[in-house]
Amino acid sequence: MLKTLQNAWRIPELRKKLMFTLLILLLYRIGNVIPVPFVDTAVMAHYFDQTLSSTVLGLYNAMSGSAFAQASVLALGIQPYINASIIIQLLTVAIPALERMAKEEGEEGKKKITQITRYTTVGLGVLLGFAYYTMIANATLADGTPVMAEKGVLQAIVIIATFTAGSSVVMWLGEQITEFGIGNGISMILFANIIAGLPSMVNTMIYLTWWVDLIVVVALLLLVVFIVFINDAERRIPIQYAKRVVGRKVYGGQSTNLPIKVSMSGVLPVIFAQSIVSIPATICAFTGNTSGWWYENVFTNSGWIYAVLYFLLIFFFSWFYSTIQYDPVEIANNLKKNGGFIPGFRPGKPTADFIRKVINKVLVFGALYLAIVALLPIIGSNVLEGAQYLAIGGTSIIIVVGVALETVKALEAQMLMRHYKGFLD
């Protein structure tokens, strides 16, 4: 990875892209520390640590680089854009008009869907901004200190408009990285947010015993190796194309394969599962009912019932996302149209059934992988004394490793394209 970055830096065009990406990330991090008006950020951070850190908002805060807990202008982060993209993606499967726009209208259809996603992002920004304002307007510490000293219509309009504008700016910054920088803009911003929490984690590790630190470091290294291995793992279904004679030329006859990745759904099932399983704790935090057996064993992330529900939801969303991403009938039909077939299986329904069977098997391994990575930090925080304060999440680790691998592959592809001499030599 370091060698790839070093080689990329020597190419002027790639160096400009790298510097542009770093500049955008720097501007984003500066925006993360600018507070919104009328909010006492110190009281807000203290309130978040007291009440909301174990809720779904804890995940939201990690994805925003701690900007959510500090009530900064970019507190909503990239989440409205991510949520809007997921919503439009799901609606594309459900609504025929959007499906035609995505598949049949080509580049023009993609531009329309991108524009719809942007409008949806702004709408979600307004909705989430209003929800955030409602929360901080009613938030008080245990001693009665309010997060907002002044409340009114003007304050509400200013704060909601600031949060909405902040989410739109983050969306624009992400698109600039995608178009003029290196890698995917959304992924790079998430990567920067998670990496920004490393100094705090290192500072926490200083106060732990040396053997706990050693176990945590070794476990993280093994987890990274495991994620890298699974990230490149795939099940390859052999495909054979029949020979066709068109005029004096013979087409087809070659062999290839249909790759099905083990981590076909990425980190999305973990994000969805964690969001849903944390909703009860979030409701309890808003209503002030943060005590009792149900809250401690079911709603907080330290209970075993929470872990079981988390595990089951990861499996459900892995299956749900795979059904959207892979359609065995469509794959079988495309193979049949192009003269391709799987050796040992007739075209049509037998091929679709075989592909579905393979996908289901791969899905089980992929869901187990996500569940192991997501639950190991929870298990470690319950077993190792003091590890619960490290704020290490399986979602964060998968995102960091995945983005690093994708960025390296993007750089290697760019360098290969620039050094390729074609058929002239």
Order of alpha helices (4+ residues) and beta strands (2+ residues): alpha-alpha-alpha-alpha-alpha-alpha-alpha-alpha-alpha-alpha-alpha-alpha-beta-beta-beta-beta-alpha-alpha-alpha-alpha-beta-alpha-alpha
